[in-house]
C-alpha cells in the first residue's frame, strides 16, 4: 500500500479525534460545574463511589473492538485528568 491509500482512513481518524477532543472538553465543562456545586456544599472532589459507577457504565456501554479493560484504563485516565482539572480550577477559590 502507498501512503496515498492510507489517506482517506487517516482523514477519518483525524475527524474522529477532533470529535473526541470536543466531547472531552464538553465533559470537562460539566466536571467543573459539578465541582462548583460540590464546593458550595463542602463536598470533596474525590468520590470513589461515583468513579466506580462511571467505570461500570462505560464498560456496560462498550460494544466495540476495545476490551472492557482497555475502556476502563482510558476512562481511569479521563477521570484522573478531570479530578486534576477540578482541583486546579478551584485552588484559587480557597
C-alpha positions as CSV (number, residue, x, y, z in Angstrom):
1,X,0.0,0.0,0.0
2,X,1.1,3.5,-0.7
3,X,0.8,6.4,1.7
4,X,-2.0,7.8,-0.6
5,X,-4.1,4.7,0.1
6,X,-4.0,5.4,3.8
7,X,-5.0,9.0,3.5
8,X,-8.9,8.5,3.5
9,X,-8.8,6.4,6.6
10,X,-6.3,8.7,8.3
11,X,-8.6,11.7,7.5
12,X,-11.5,9.8,9.1
13,X,-9.3,9.1,12.2
14,X,-8.4,12.8,12.3
15,X,-12.1,13.8,12.2
16,X,-13.0,11.3,14.9
17,X,-10.1,12.6,17.0
18,X,-11.4,16.1,16.8
19,X,-14.9,14.9,17.9
20,X,-13.3,13.1,20.8
21,X,-11.5,16.2,21.9
22,X,-14.7,18.2,21.6
23,X,-16.6,15.7,23.7
24,X,-13.8,15.6,26.3
25,X,-14.0,19.3,26.6
26,X,-17.7,19.2,27.0
27,X,-17.2,16.6,29.7
28,X,-14.6,18.8,31.4
29,X,-17.0,21.7,31.5
30,X,-19.6,19.5,33.3
31,X,-17.0,18.4,35.7
32,X,-16.2,22.0,36.5
33,X,-19.9,22.7,37.0
34,X,-20.2,19.8,39.4
35,X,-17.0,20.9,41.1
36,X,-18.6,24.3,41.9
37,X,-21.7,22.6,43.2
38,X,-19.6,20.3,45.4
39,X,-17.5,23.2,46.7
40,X,-20.6,25.2,47.6
41,X,-21.8,22.2,49.6
42,X,-18.4,21.4,51.2
43,X,-18.1,18.1,49.5
44,X,-14.8,16.5,48.5
45,X,-13.6,16.4,44.8
46,X,-12.8,12.7,45.1
47,X,-15.9,10.4,45.0
48,X,-14.8,6.8,44.7
49,X,-18.4,5.5,44.5
50,X,-19.1,7.8,41.5
51,X,-15.9,6.8,39.8
52,X,-16.8,3.1,40.1
53,X,-20.2,3.9,38.8
54,X,-18.7,5.7,35.7
55,X,-16.4,2.8,35.1
56,X,-19.2,0.3,35.3
57,X,-21.4,2.3,33.0
58,X,-18.7,2.7,30.3
59,X,-17.9,-0.9,30.4
60,X,-21.6,-1.8,30.0
61,X,-21.8,0.6,27.1
62,X,-18.8,-1.0,25.4
63,X,-19.8,-2.9,22.3
64,X,-16.7,-2.3,20.1
65,X,-13.3,-3.7,19.4
66,X,-11.8,-2.4,22.7
67,X,-11.8,-4.8,25.6
68,X,-13.6,-3.7,28.8
69,X,-10.2,-3.5,30.4
70,X,-9.0,-1.1,27.7
71,X,-12.1,1.1,28.1
72,X,-11.6,1.1,31.9
73,X,-7.9,2.2,31.5
74,X,-8.9,5.0,29.2
75,X,-11.7,6.2,31.5
76,X,-9.5,6.0,34.6
77,X,-7.1,8.4,32.8
78,X,-10.0,10.7,31.8
79,X,-11.3,10.6,35.4
80,X,-7.8,11.4,36.7
81,X,-7.5,14.4,34.4
82,X,-11.0,15.6,35.3
83,X,-10.1,15.4,39.0
84,X,-6.9,17.3,38.4
85,X,-8.7,20.0,36.4
86,X,-11.3,20.3,39.1
87,X,-8.7,20.7,41.8
88,X,-6.5,23.2,39.8
89,X,-9.5,25.3,38.8
90,X,-10.8,25.7,42.3
91,X,-7.4,26.0,44.1
92,X,-7.5,29.8,43.9
93,X,-11.0,29.9,45.4
94,X,-9.7,28.9,48.8
